[in-house]
Amino acid sequence: MNDERQLIDGYLDEELTRDEERRLAEWLAANREHVRQFVRDAQLHRQIRDTMLARQMQTDALAAVERAERKPTPSPLRSLADWLSQLFALPWIPARRGAWMALAACLALVVGLGVWYFGPTVGEPVLAEVQGAGLSLERAGQTLPAVAGTRLRSGDVLRAPSNVTAAISFAPENTRIMIEQGTELKVTGLSHGKRFALGVGKLEASVARQRPFKPLVVTTVQAEARVVGTRFTLAVTTNATRLEVAEGKVRLKRLNDGEVRVGAGNYAVAAPSHDLAPLPLTGSILREYWTNLPGTVWIELITHTNYPDRPDGWNYLTNLSSLEMPPTWADNYGLRLRGYVHPPTTGDYTFWIAAKDDASLWLSPDEEPENKVQMAHSEGAASRDWQSDPAQQTAAVPLTAGRRYYFEVLHKASLGDDHLAVAWQPPGGTVEVIPGECLSPFKLK
Protein backbone atom coordinates (compact mmCIF):
# COMPACT_ATOMS: atom_id res chain seq x y z
CA MET A 1 0.00 0.00 0.00
CA ASN A 2 1.50 3.35 -1.07
CA ASP A 3 -1.30 5.75 -0.19
CA GLU A 4 -2.18 6.80 3.38
CA ARG A 5 -5.89 6.42 2.61
CA GLN A 6 -5.26 2.81 1.68
CA LEU A 7 -3.35 2.31 4.92
CA ILE A 8 -6.31 3.65 6.89
CA ASP A 9 -8.77 1.46 4.98
CA GLY A 10 -6.51 -1.53 5.45
CA TYR A 11 -6.31 -0.94 9.20
CA LEU A 12 -10.07 -0.61 9.57
CA ASP A 13 -10.47 -3.85 7.57
CA GLU A 14 -7.78 -5.53 9.74
CA GLU A 15 -5.65 -6.29 6.67
CA LEU A 16 -2.40 -4.45 7.44
CA THR A 17 0.89 -6.23 7.86
CA ARG A 18 3.14 -5.33 10.79
CA ASP A 19 5.26 -3.11 8.55
CA GLU A 20 2.16 -1.30 7.26
CA GLU A 21 0.87 -0.80 10.82
CA ARG A 22 4.23 0.75 11.74
CA ARG A 23 4.08 3.06 8.73
CA LEU A 24 0.54 4.15 9.63
CA ALA A 25 1.52 4.80 13.25
CA GLU A 26 4.49 6.94 12.13
CA TRP A 27 2.28 8.88 9.72
CA LEU A 28 -0.28 9.58 12.46
CA ALA A 29 2.41 10.71 14.90
CA ALA A 30 3.92 13.11 12.36
CA ASN A 31 1.00 15.57 12.22
CA ARG A 32 -2.21 16.03 14.18
CA GLU A 33 -4.00 16.81 10.92
CA HIS A 34 -3.30 13.19 10.02
CA VAL A 35 -5.14 12.12 13.17
CA ARG A 36 -8.12 14.22 12.12
CA GLN A 37 -8.09 12.57 8.68
CA PHE A 38 -7.90 9.14 10.29
CA VAL A 39 -10.91 9.88 12.49
CA ARG A 40 -12.92 11.26 9.57
CA ASP A 41 -12.12 8.25 7.41
CA ALA A 42 -12.88 5.91 10.29
CA GLN A 43 -16.26 7.55 10.71
CA LEU A 44 -17.08 7.17 7.02
CA HIS A 45 -15.56 3.71 6.67
CA ARG A 46 -17.29 2.23 9.70
CA GLN A 47 -20.49 4.22 9.13
CA ILE A 48 -20.32 4.87 12.84
CA ARG A 49 -19.91 1.33 14.17
CA ASP A 50 -21.75 2.10 17.36
CA THR A 51 -24.94 3.54 15.82
CA MET A 52 -26.66 4.28 19.10
CA LEU A 53 -23.65 6.15 20.43
CA ALA A 54 -23.39 8.27 17.32
CA ARG A 55 -27.10 9.06 17.30
CA GLN A 56 -27.01 10.08 20.94
CA MET A 57 -24.03 12.38 20.35
CA GLN A 58 -25.73 13.97 17.34
CA THR A 59 -28.94 14.48 19.32
CA ASP A 60 -27.05 16.14 22.18
CA ALA A 61 -25.12 18.40 19.81
CA LEU A 62 -28.24 19.52 17.94
CA ALA A 63 -30.06 20.15 21.21
CA ALA A 64 -27.15 22.33 22.35
CA VAL A 65 -27.32 24.28 19.09
CA GLU A 66 -31.06 24.90 19.50
CA ARG A 67 -30.60 26.06 23.10
CA ALA A 68 -27.81 28.38 22.03
CA GLU A 69 -29.88 29.95 19.24
CA ARG A 70 -32.66 30.79 21.71
CA LYS A 71 -30.29 32.68 24.03
CA PRO A 72 -29.43 36.35 23.33
CA THR A 73 -26.07 36.03 25.09
CA PRO A 74 -23.05 34.43 23.38
CA SER A 75 -23.55 30.70 23.12
CA PRO A 76 -21.26 28.30 25.03
CA LEU A 77 -21.05 26.46 21.75
CA ARG A 78 -19.20 29.44 20.27
CA SER A 79 -16.50 28.88 22.88
CA LEU A 80 -16.41 25.24 21.82
CA ALA A 81 -15.97 26.28 18.20
CA ASP A 82 -13.17 28.68 19.17
CA TRP A 83 -11.48 25.97 21.25
CA LEU A 84 -11.76 23.44 18.44
CA SER A 85 -10.36 25.99 15.99
CA GLN A 86 -7.35 26.50 18.25
CA LEU A 87 -6.94 22.79 18.91
CA PHE A 88 -6.83 21.89 15.23
CA ALA A 89 -5.12 25.17 14.16
CA LEU A 90 -7.89 26.04 11.72
CA PRO A 91 -6.80 29.01 9.51
CA TRP A 92 -10.35 30.31 9.26
CA ILE A 93 -13.46 30.95 11.34
CA PRO A 94 -16.88 30.45 9.74
CA ALA A 95 -18.53 33.75 9.00
CA ARG A 96 -22.10 32.69 9.46
CA ARG A 97 -23.42 31.91 12.90
CA GLY A 98 -25.41 28.89 11.70
CA ALA A 99 -22.40 27.53 9.81
CA TRP A 100 -20.03 27.57 12.79
CA MET A 101 -22.67 26.01 15.02
CA ALA A 102 -23.16 23.12 12.60
CA LEU A 103 -19.39 22.77 12.25
CA ALA A 104 -18.95 22.73 16.01
CA ALA A 105 -21.54 19.98 16.36
CA CYS A 106 -19.81 17.91 13.66
CA LEU A 107 -16.39 18.44 15.21
CA ALA A 108 -17.74 17.45 18.62
CA LEU A 109 -18.96 14.22 17.06
CA VAL A 110 -15.58 13.66 15.37
CA VAL A 111 -13.68 14.28 18.62
CA GLY A 112 -15.98 11.89 20.46
CA LEU A 113 -15.42 9.22 17.86
CA GLY A 114 -11.68 9.82 18.04
CA VAL A 115 -11.74 9.25 21.79
CA TRP A 116 -13.78 6.11 21.21
CA TYR A 117 -11.36 4.74 18.60
CA PHE A 118 -8.22 5.58 20.56
CA GLY A 119 -9.54 4.91 24.04
CA PRO A 120 -7.17 2.71 26.05
CA THR A 121 -7.90 -0.81 27.16
CA VAL A 122 -7.54 -1.10 30.91
CA GLY A 123 -7.72 -4.82 31.59
CA GLU A 124 -4.83 -6.67 33.23
CA PRO A 125 -4.50 -10.47 33.07
CA VAL A 126 -5.76 -12.26 36.14
CA LEU A 127 -6.17 -15.98 36.69
CA ALA A 128 -9.93 -15.81 37.10
CA GLU A 129 -10.81 -19.44 37.81
CA VAL A 130 -9.27 -22.91 38.03
CA GLN A 131 -11.16 -26.17 37.64
CA GLY A 132 -9.35 -29.23 38.99
CA ALA A 133 -6.05 -29.64 40.80
CA GLY A 134 -2.53 -29.46 39.45
CA LEU A 135 -2.36 -26.19 37.48
CA SER A 136 1.21 -24.84 37.68
CA LEU A 137 2.50 -21.30 37.30
CA GLU A 138 6.18 -20.81 36.49
CA ARG A 139 7.63 -17.33 37.05
CA ALA A 140 11.34 -16.49 36.65
CA GLY A 141 12.27 -20.15 37.05
CA GLN A 142 10.19 -20.63 40.21
CA THR A 143 6.92 -22.50 40.64
CA LEU A 144 4.22 -20.46 42.35
CA PRO A 145 0.71 -21.37 43.57
CA ALA A 146 -1.71 -21.08 40.66
CA VAL A 147 -4.93 -19.98 42.34
CA ALA A 148 -7.83 -17.82 41.28
CA GLY A 149 -7.04 -14.13 41.70
CA THR A 150 -3.35 -14.42 40.79
CA ARG A 151 -2.17 -11.51 38.63
CA LEU A 152 -0.14 -12.66 35.66
CA ARG A 153 3.05 -11.02 34.43
CA SER A 154 5.09 -11.09 31.25
CA GLY A 155 7.12 -14.31 31.21
CA ASP A 156 4.66 -16.36 33.25
CA VAL A 157 4.01 -19.90 32.02
CA LEU A 158 0.79 -21.76 32.83
CA ARG A 159 0.65 -25.55 32.49
CA ALA A 160 -2.71 -27.32 32.76
CA PRO A 161 -2.43 -31.13 33.08
CA SER A 162 -5.19 -33.56 32.22
CA ASN A 163 -8.57 -32.86 33.84
CA VAL A 164 -7.60 -29.24 34.65
CA THR A 165 -8.94 -26.11 32.95
CA ALA A 166 -8.44 -22.44 33.77
CA ALA A 167 -9.57 -18.98 32.68
CA ILE A 168 -7.70 -15.69 32.30
CA SER A 169 -9.75 -12.50 32.48
CA PHE A 170 -8.91 -8.87 31.77
CA ALA A 171 -11.76 -7.23 33.70
CA PRO A 172 -13.22 -4.65 33.45
CA GLU A 173 -12.34 -5.19 29.80
CA ASN A 174 -14.53 -7.99 28.43
CA THR A 175 -11.68 -10.25 27.27
CA ARG A 176 -11.41 -13.83 28.48
CA ILE A 177 -9.16 -16.77 27.57
CA MET A 178 -10.14 -20.35 28.46
CA ILE A 179 -7.25 -22.80 28.79
CA GLU A 180 -8.18 -26.42 28.07
CA GLN A 181 -6.63 -29.44 29.73
CA GLY A 182 -3.22 -30.49 28.51
CA THR A 183 -2.28 -26.91 27.54
CA GLU A 184 0.88 -24.85 28.03
CA LEU A 185 0.48 -21.08 27.64
CA LYS A 186 3.13 -18.39 28.16
CA VAL A 187 2.55 -14.66 28.63
CA THR A 188 5.21 -13.22 26.32
CA GLY A 189 4.37 -9.51 26.55
CA LEU A 190 1.81 -6.96 27.78
CA SER A 191 3.30 -3.53 26.96
CA HIS A 192 2.53 -3.57 23.21
CA GLY A 193 -0.70 -5.56 23.32
CA LYS A 194 -1.60 -8.90 24.83
CA ARG A 195 0.91 -11.46 23.59
CA PHE A 196 0.96 -15.17 24.33
CA ALA A 197 2.76 -18.29 23.14
CA LEU A 198 0.71 -21.50 22.93
CA GLY A 199 3.17 -24.37 23.25
CA VAL A 200 0.71 -27.25 23.14
CA GLY A 201 -3.00 -27.80 23.73
CA LYS A 202 -6.02 -25.64 23.08
CA LEU A 203 -7.49 -22.30 24.11
CA GLU A 204 -10.79 -20.54 23.47
CA ALA A 205 -10.88 -16.75 23.61
CA SER A 206 -13.47 -13.99 23.59
CA VAL A 207 -11.62 -10.76 22.86
CA ALA A 208 -13.01 -7.25 23.30
CA ARG A 209 -12.00 -4.63 20.74
CA GLN A 210 -8.36 -3.79 21.37
CA ARG A 211 -6.58 -0.45 21.27
CA PRO A 212 -5.23 0.51 17.81
CA PHE A 213 -1.86 -1.05 17.04
CA LYS A 214 -2.04 -3.20 20.18
CA PRO A 215 -3.76 -6.45 19.14
CA LEU A 216 -3.95 -9.70 21.03
CA VAL A 217 -1.38 -12.03 19.46
CA VAL A 218 -0.99 -15.77 20.01
CA THR A 219 2.01 -17.53 18.50
CA THR A 220 2.61 -21.25 18.07
CA VAL A 221 5.44 -23.27 16.55
CA GLN A 222 3.73 -23.04 13.13
CA ALA A 223 1.79 -19.79 13.10
CA GLU A 224 0.72 -16.47 14.56
CA ALA A 225 -2.88 -15.33 15.18
CA ARG A 226 -3.53 -11.56 15.45
CA VAL A 227 -6.84 -10.42 16.95
CA VAL A 228 -8.39 -6.99 17.50
CA GLY A 229 -11.76 -8.24 18.77
CA THR A 230 -13.55 -11.56 18.19
CA ARG A 231 -14.29 -15.07 19.51
CA PHE A 232 -12.02 -17.87 18.37
CA THR A 233 -10.47 -21.23 19.23
CA LEU A 234 -6.81 -22.07 18.69
CA ALA A 235 -5.40 -25.59 19.00
CA VAL A 236 -1.81 -26.69 18.45
CA THR A 237 -0.14 -30.08 18.06
CA THR A 238 3.39 -31.04 17.13
CA ASN A 239 2.69 -30.61 13.41
CA ALA A 240 -0.24 -28.22 13.04
CA THR A 241 -2.07 -25.15 14.35
CA ARG A 242 -5.85 -25.01 13.82
CA LEU A 243 -7.84 -21.78 14.14
CA GLU A 244 -11.65 -21.70 14.36
CA VAL A 245 -13.46 -18.34 14.37
CA ALA A 246 -16.92 -17.90 15.89
CA GLU A 247 -17.24 -14.10 15.53
CA GLY A 248 -15.34 -11.34 13.78
CA LYS A 249 -12.06 -11.99 11.95
CA VAL A 250 -8.64 -13.30 12.89
CA ARG A 251 -5.47 -12.95 10.84
CA LEU A 252 -3.52 -16.21 10.79
CA LYS A 253 0.06 -16.07 9.57
CA ARG A 254 2.13 -19.16 8.89
CA LEU A 255 5.57 -18.38 10.31
CA ASN A 256 7.57 -19.54 7.32
CA ASP A 257 5.24 -18.14 4.64
CA GLY A 258 1.69 -17.08 3.88
CA GLU A 259 -1.08 -15.20 5.66
CA VAL A 260 -4.87 -15.47 5.60
CA ARG A 261 -7.86 -13.73 7.19
CA VAL A 262 -10.35 -16.14 8.75
CA GLY A 263 -13.91 -14.93 9.26
CA ALA A 264 -16.79 -16.15 11.41
CA GLY A 265 -17.91 -19.71 10.70
CA ASN A 266 -14.58 -20.68 9.15
CA TYR A 267 -11.34 -22.37 10.11
CA ALA A 268 -7.78 -22.58 8.80
CA VAL A 269 -4.83 -24.87 9.49
CA ALA A 270 -1.16 -23.93 9.44
CA ALA A 271 0.88 -27.07 8.82
CA PRO A 272 3.45 -28.47 6.36
CA SER A 273 1.98 -29.65 3.02
CA HIS A 274 -1.31 -27.96 3.93
CA ASP A 275 -2.92 -25.15 1.92
CA LEU A 276 -3.37 -22.10 4.14
CA ALA A 277 -6.95 -21.06 3.34
CA PRO A 278 -10.19 -20.29 5.22
CA LEU A 279 -12.73 -23.11 4.99
CA PRO A 280 -16.23 -23.59 6.48
CA LEU A 281 -16.30 -25.14 9.94
CA THR A 282 -16.67 -28.89 9.86
CA GLY A 283 -18.99 -31.34 11.59
CA SER A 284 -22.16 -31.25 9.47
CA ILE A 285 -23.60 -32.17 6.05
CA LEU A 286 -26.82 -31.53 4.11
CA ARG A 287 -29.48 -34.28 4.01
CA GLU A 288 -32.39 -34.19 1.51
CA TYR A 289 -35.00 -36.95 1.39
CA TRP A 290 -37.97 -38.11 -0.67
CA THR A 291 -40.60 -40.26 1.08
CA ASN A 292 -43.20 -42.77 -0.12
CA LEU A 293 -40.82 -43.84 -2.85
CA PRO A 294 -41.01 -47.59 -3.60
CA GLY A 295 -38.20 -49.55 -5.21
CA THR A 296 -34.74 -50.77 -4.30
CA VAL A 297 -32.26 -49.00 -6.62
CA TRP A 298 -30.99 -45.40 -6.57
CA ILE A 299 -31.90 -44.92 -10.25
CA GLU A 300 -35.53 -44.81 -9.08
CA LEU A 301 -34.63 -41.82 -6.93
CA ILE A 302 -33.02 -39.73 -9.67
CA THR A 303 -35.86 -40.48 -12.10
CA HIS A 304 -38.54 -39.38 -9.61
CA THR A 305 -40.56 -36.38 -10.80
CA ASN A 306 -39.68 -34.36 -7.66
CA TYR A 307 -35.95 -35.00 -7.91
CA PRO A 308 -33.73 -33.05 -7.42
CA ASP A 309 -35.38 -29.72 -6.63
CA ARG A 310 -38.45 -30.71 -4.59
CA PRO A 311 -37.51 -33.02 -1.72
CA ASP A 312 -40.14 -33.86 0.89
CA GLY A 313 -37.76 -32.57 3.53
CA TRP A 314 -34.20 -31.53 4.22
CA ASN A 315 -31.97 -30.58 7.15
CA TYR A 316 -28.38 -30.05 8.15
CA LEU A 317 -27.02 -32.94 10.16
CA THR A 318 -24.84 -31.21 12.75
CA ASN A 319 -22.32 -32.46 15.30
CA LEU A 320 -21.66 -35.51 13.16
CA SER A 321 -19.15 -37.93 14.60
CA SER A 322 -18.82 -39.69 11.23
CA LEU A 323 -20.37 -40.08 7.77
CA GLU A 324 -22.81 -42.79 8.84
CA MET A 325 -26.60 -42.60 8.93
CA PRO A 326 -28.61 -44.02 11.84
CA PRO A 327 -30.04 -47.49 11.07
CA THR A 328 -33.73 -48.14 10.36
CA TRP A 329 -34.51 -44.48 9.72
CA ALA A 330 -37.63 -45.08 7.58
CA ASP A 331 -39.16 -47.24 4.84
CA ASN A 332 -39.37 -46.57 1.11
CA TYR A 333 -37.34 -43.38 0.92
CA GLY A 334 -34.67 -41.84 -1.25
CA LEU A 335 -31.81 -39.92 0.30
CA ARG A 336 -29.20 -37.47 -0.97
CA LEU A 337 -26.29 -36.39 1.21
CA ARG A 338 -24.23 -33.42 0.03
CA GLY A 339 -21.18 -31.70 1.38
CA TYR A 340 -17.42 -31.45 1.27
CA VAL A 341 -14.60 -33.63 2.56
CA HIS A 342 -11.60 -31.88 4.08
CA PRO A 343 -8.50 -34.11 3.89
CA PRO A 344 -6.28 -33.66 6.97
CA THR A 345 -3.09 -34.60 5.08
CA THR A 346 -1.96 -34.45 1.47
CA GLY A 347 -1.78 -37.73 -0.45
CA ASP A 348 -3.81 -40.55 -2.01
CA TYR A 349 -7.12 -41.54 -0.40
CA THR A 350 -9.24 -44.63 -1.07
CA PHE A 351 -12.99 -44.52 -0.39
CA TRP A 352 -15.59 -47.23 0.37
CA ILE A 353 -19.38 -47.21 0.63
CA ALA A 354 -21.60 -49.80 2.33
CA ALA A 355 -25.42 -49.74 2.29
CA LYS A 356 -28.46 -51.98 2.40
CA ASP A 357 -30.51 -51.90 -0.80
CA ASP A 358 -28.65 -49.47 -3.08
CA ALA A 359 -26.31 -46.46 -2.79
CA SER A 360 -23.69 -44.66 -4.86
CA LEU A 361 -20.80 -42.36 -3.97
CA TRP A 362 -19.90 -39.37 -6.16
CA LEU A 363 -16.76 -37.24 -5.81
CA SER A 364 -15.52 -34.09 -7.49
CA PRO A 365 -11.83 -33.36 -8.15
CA ASP A 366 -12.49 -29.93 -6.65
CA GLU A 367 -15.24 -28.11 -4.76
CA GLU A 368 -17.54 -27.72 -7.77
CA PRO A 369 -20.65 -30.00 -7.75
CA GLU A 370 -20.92 -30.02 -11.55
CA ASN A 371 -17.58 -31.83 -11.77
CA LYS A 372 -18.64 -34.83 -9.69
CA VAL A 373 -18.30 -38.38 -11.04
CA GLN A 374 -19.57 -41.67 -9.69
CA MET A 375 -16.75 -43.42 -7.84
CA ALA A 376 -18.29 -46.38 -5.98
CA HIS A 377 -21.52 -48.35 -5.66
CA SER A 378 -22.95 -50.62 -2.95
CA GLU A 379 -25.87 -53.02 -3.29
CA GLY A 380 -27.02 -55.10 -0.34
CA ALA A 381 -23.84 -54.92 1.77
CA ALA A 382 -23.96 -55.53 5.53
CA SER A 383 -23.26 -52.64 7.89
CA ARG A 384 -19.65 -51.50 7.47
CA ASP A 385 -18.89 -54.44 5.21
CA TRP A 386 -16.47 -52.80 2.78
CA GLN A 387 -15.42 -55.97 0.95
CA SER A 388 -18.62 -57.69 -0.19
CA ASP A 389 -18.32 -56.25 -3.71
CA PRO A 390 -15.27 -54.69 -5.48
CA ALA A 391 -17.56 -51.92 -6.78
CA GLN A 392 -17.78 -50.54 -3.22
CA GLN A 393 -14.16 -49.34 -3.40
CA THR A 394 -12.72 -46.42 -5.36
CA ALA A 395 -9.32 -46.15 -6.93
CA ALA A 396 -6.73 -44.01 -5.15
CA VAL A 397 -7.81 -40.34 -5.21
CA PRO A 398 -5.14 -37.60 -4.76
CA LEU A 399 -6.30 -34.92 -2.29
CA THR A 400 -4.56 -31.84 -0.91
CA ALA A 401 -4.85 -30.81 2.73
CA GLY A 402 -6.30 -27.33 3.16
CA ARG A 403 -8.72 -27.75 0.27
CA ARG A 404 -12.27 -29.10 0.19
CA TYR A 405 -13.80 -31.56 -2.26
CA TYR A 406 -17.49 -31.88 -3.10
CA PHE A 407 -19.12 -35.26 -2.49
CA GLU A 408 -22.61 -36.65 -2.93
CA VAL A 409 -24.24 -39.88 -1.74
CA LEU A 410 -27.48 -41.21 -3.26
CA HIS A 411 -29.27 -43.90 -1.27
CA LYS A 412 -32.48 -45.81 -2.03
CA ALA A 413 -33.98 -47.82 0.85
CA SER A 414 -37.02 -50.09 0.72
CA LEU A 415 -38.64 -51.94 3.63
CA GLY A 416 -37.12 -53.09 6.89
CA ASP A 417 -33.64 -52.44 8.22
CA ASP A 418 -31.51 -49.84 6.43
CA HIS A 419 -27.99 -48.53 6.91
CA LEU A 420 -25.43 -46.38 5.10
CA ALA A 421 -21.78 -45.49 5.78
CA VAL A 422 -18.85 -44.06 3.83
CA ALA A 423 -15.22 -44.76 4.78
CA TRP A 424 -11.78 -43.71 3.61
CA GLN A 425 -8.17 -44.67 4.14
CA PRO A 426 -5.91 -41.61 4.55
CA PRO A 427 -2.26 -41.74 3.47
CA GLY A 428 -0.40 -44.01 5.85
CA GLY A 429 -3.59 -44.64 7.86
CA THR A 430 -6.21 -47.34 8.30
CA VAL A 431 -9.74 -47.69 6.94
CA GLU A 432 -12.21 -45.62 8.98
CA VAL A 433 -15.67 -44.13 8.57
CA ILE A 434 -14.99 -40.54 7.53
CA PRO A 435 -14.91 -38.49 10.76
CA GLY A 436 -17.28 -35.56 11.17
CA GLU A 437 -14.41 -33.14 11.71
CA CYS A 438 -13.49 -33.72 8.04
CA LEU A 439 -16.98 -32.86 6.69
CA SER A 440 -18.79 -29.60 5.97
CA PRO A 441 -22.24 -29.05 4.42
CA PHE A 442 -23.23 -27.96 0.94
CA LYS A 443 -25.24 -24.75 1.38
CA LEU A 444 -28.58 -24.39 -0.36
CA LYS A 445 -29.06 -21.07 -2.15
N, C-alpha and C positions, 0 to 999 in steps of 0.2 A: 504494500500500500504506500503510495507516494503522497497522497493528499491528506491534509489534516481531517477533512470532513469524512473521508473514508476510514480514518483511524477511529473517529468518534463513533461512526456507524458500526464498525467492527467491534468496538468495545461493548456497545449496547446490545449487540447480537451475540456477545461472548465468543467471538471468533479470533481475537488477537493472539498472536504468539507472545512469548515473553519479551522478545526484542521490540515488538510493536507496542506492547504495554509500556515499556521503558521510554520509547520515543514519545508516546502520548503524554506520559507523566512529565517529561522534560519540557514539552511544548506548553503544557498547562502552567508549569512553574515559571516560564519565561515572561508571561504577561498576563495581568488580570483580565484583560479584554478576551484572552483565550478562554478563561474560565467562564466568562459571560456567554461566549459562543457555545461552549460545551453545554451549559445549562439550557440555552435556547434550543439547541439541537436535540438534547435529551428530552425536552418537553415535547417537541414535535415528533420525534422518533417513537417515543413511548406512548404518545397521545394521552399523557398524564396517567401513568400506570395506576396510581391510586385515585380513581375517579371521584370518590366521595370526598377525599381530602381536597382535591383541586376545586370541586364545586363549592365546598364550604369556604375556602379561601377567597374565591371569586365573589361569593355572596357577601362575605364580610367587607371586602374592599369596596364593592358597589354601595353597600349600606353606608360606609364611611363617606363616600363621595356625596351621596344624597344628603347626609346630615351636614356636611360641610357647605353644600350649596345653599342650604336653608339659613345658615348663620351669616350675619352681616360682618362679623369680625373675621380676620384672616384664619383660614382653615388650618387645623393641625396637619392636614394632608399636604399643604404647601410646604411645611417644614420637612415632611417626609420626602417630597420631590426634591427640595434643595439638598437634603442629606444624601439622597441617592445620586444626585448629579455630582456632588463632591466625591462620593465613594467611587463612582465609576469614571470620574474625570470627564464628564460630558462637556463638549465645547460649546453647547448651546442650551438655552432654556426655552421651552415652548412658549410662544407668544400668547396663545389663547388659553384662557382659564380652563375651559372644558378639556382642551387637549392635554395640558399637563396633569390634570386630575386622572384622565384615562391612562396616561403613561405611568403615573405613580402607582395606580392599581395594578397594571400589568407587571411593573418592576417588582412590586411587593410579592406578586405571585411567583415571579422568576426567582427572587431571593429565597422564598420559602421552599421552592422546589430544589434550589441549590443546596440548602441546608439538609433537606431530606435525602438528596443523592449522596452528599458527602458526610452525613452524620456518622459519628464513630460507632463501632460495635463495642459493647462494654463487657461482654461475657468473658469470664475466666474459667478454665477447665477445672472441674471438680468431679471426683469420683462419686457419682450420685447414688448408686445402689450396687449391691453385690449379691448375687444369688448363688448359694453353694459355698463350700469351703475350699481354700487352697489358692485363691488369687494372690499372686506375688507382685510386688512393686520394687523394682530395682532403681536406685538413685545414687549416682556417683560411685558405683561399685558396691553399694550396701543394699541389703534387703530390708525394706521397711514394712510395717503393717499396712495392708491394703484394705482399708475400711471405708464405709460410706462417709463422705464429708472431707476426705483427703484432697487437698489442693494439689494439682499436678503442675510440674515444672518442665521446662525444656530439658530433654535428656532422659526423662523418666521412661521406663520400660514396664509395661503391664503384660503379664503372662497368665492366661486363663486355662487351666487344665480341663480335662474332661469333666462334664457335669457342672461347670461353673460359667456363669455369664455375668457381665457387668455393664454399667452405663456411665458415660461421661456427659455431663451437662455443662452449659455455658450460661446459666441463668444470670440476669433476667433475659438475656438474648435467648430466643427460642431455637437453639441448636442442640442436638442430642446425638450421641454416637453409642450404638449398642454393640458390645463386643461378645461374639459367640464363643462357645466352648472350643478349646483347642486353638486359641488365637494368641499371637504375640503382636503387640502394638507399641510403637515408640513415639513419644512426643519429640519431634526433631526441631521445632521452632515455634515461637509465638509472637515475635516482634514484627514480622512482616506477613502476617496472616497465620492461620492455624495450619500447622504442617505436621504430618504424621508419616511414619513408615510402617506398613503392614508386612511383617515378616512371613507369617503363615496364618491360615485361618480365614475368618469371615467377619465383616462388620456391616451393620446397617445404620445409615445416618439420615437424619432430617436436619437440613441446614437452612437457617434463616439467611436472608440476603446479607451478603458481606460488604464491608467497606470497599470502595473502589481501589483496585490494585492490591488488595489483600485477600485473596481467595483462600478457601480451605483446600489444601493439597494433600493427597495421600499417594505415596510412592510405594511400589513393590519392586521385586527383582526384575519384572518384565516391563512395567508401565508406570505412568503417572496419571492420576485423575485430579482435574482442577474444577472446583465447584464454587459458584458465587451465590447459590441458593436453590436447593432442590431436595428430593428424597431419593436415595439410591442405596444399592447393596454392592459391596465389593468383596470378592473372594479370591484367595490366592493359594496356589499349590506350587510344587516344585517347578512345574513346567508352564503354568498358565495363570493369567489374571482375568477374571470374569467380572464385568460391570453390568448391573441391571439398574435401570432408571425408572422410578415410579412417577416422579413429577419433575418438571423443568428440564434442564439440559446439563450434561456433564461432558467435559472435554477429556477424552482418553488419549494419551500419547504413549506409543510404544517407545521404549527408551532407545532402541537402536535405530528405529526409523518409523515414520508414519504417525498420523494424528487423525482423530475422527471425533465428531460431535455426536453424542448419543442422547436422543430425546426420550420423552416419557413413553412407556410401553415397549421399549427396545432394550437390547443388550449388545455387548461387543466383547470379544475375547482377544487378549494380547498374548500370543504364544508363537513359537517357531512353526513355520509351515502352515500358518493360519492367516487367512485374509482378515485384515483389520477393517471391519465394516459394521454399521449398526443393523441389527436384524430384529424382527418382532420377538417378543418374549415367548418362550416355549411352554409346553405343557397342555396344549389343547388342539383340537381339530374340528372341522365342520362335518356334521352328520346330516344328510338329507334322506328321507324315506318315503316310500310309496306303499300304501297298505291295500289289503283286499286284492292282492295280485297273485293269482294262482300260477303254478308252473315250478320248474326246478332248475332252469338255466338262466344265466345272467342276460342272455340275448333277449329274453322275454321282458326284462326290465328296460333295456334301451330302445325297444320297439313299442313300448307303451305310449299311448297318446299323450299322457301328461309328462312324459320324460323329454327333456331334462329340466324344463323351466317351471313346472307346477307340481312340486312334491306335496304330499299330504301333510308333511311337517318337517321341520328342521331345527337344529340347535347346535350350539358349540359345546362339545364335550371338554370340560375343563378339569384341571388337576389330574390329568391322565398319568398313571404310572407306567403304562405301556400301550402299544398299538394292538389292543385286544378287546373285542366287544364282549359284554356279559353274555353268558349262555342263556338259551331259551328266552330270548327277548320277546318274540311274537311269532305268529304263524302267517304264512303267505304274504311276505313283504319283500320289497326290493330296497336295497340300501346303497348309498353312495357316500364314501368318506373322501374328503378332500383336504389337502394341506401341504405342508412342506417338511422335508427331512433336513436336519442340520447335522452334517457329519462332524464328529468331534475331532477327527484326525484326517489328514490327507492320505489317500491311497485307494486301493480297489476294495469294493464292497460287494458281497453276494447277498441276494435277498431270497426269502422263501415266503409262501403263503399257504395257509391250511384252513379249510372251511368245509362244513357240512353242506350238502347240495352243491352250490356252484359259486365261484368267486374268481375275479381276475385282478391282477395288480398292474398298474400303469405308472411309468416313470418318465419324467422329462429330463433331458440333459442340462436343463437350466431351470429357472423359476417360472417359465412361461407355460401355461396350461396347454396352449395349442400345439406345443412340441412333444406332448406325451406320446409314448408308444407302449403297447402291451408287452409286459416282460415275463409274466408268470401266470399260471392258471391252476386252480385246485378244484377237484370234483370228488366230493364224498370222502375227504380225508378225516381221520380222527383228530381230536383236539391236540394241537401242537405236534402233529405227526408230519414232519417236513419231508419224509422220504418215501411216502406211499406212491408217488408218481414223479418222474423226472421233470414233468412240466411245471411242478411247483417251484422249481429253483431257477433263478436267473443266471446269466453269465456274469463274470466279474464286471462291475460298473465303477469307473474311476470318478471319485468325488473329491472336492477340495474343501478343507475345513475353513469356516468363515463365510461360506456361501450357503444358499438354500436351494433345494430342488423340489419342484412340484411333484406330488404323487396323487394317485386316485385309486380307490378300491371300489369295485362293483360287486355286490353280493346279492344273490337270489336265494331266499330260504322258503321252504314249503312248510309241511306240518311237522310237529314234534320238536325234538331237541335241535338247537342250532348253535353254531360257534364260528368264530372268525379270529384269526391272528396273523400278523405279519412280523417276520423276523429278519435280522441281518447278521452278517459276520463282519465286524470291522477289521481293518488291517492288523494282523497279529493278534486278533482276539478270538473269542468263541462265539458260537451261534447263540443269539438271544433275541427275545421279542423286543422290537425297537422301543427303547425307553421314552417316556413322555417328555423328558427334558431335551430330547432331540426332535420334537415335533412342534409345529406351529400351524394355526388354522388358515385356510383360504378364506378371504373376506368377501362376502357378498356385497355387490354394489347397490 
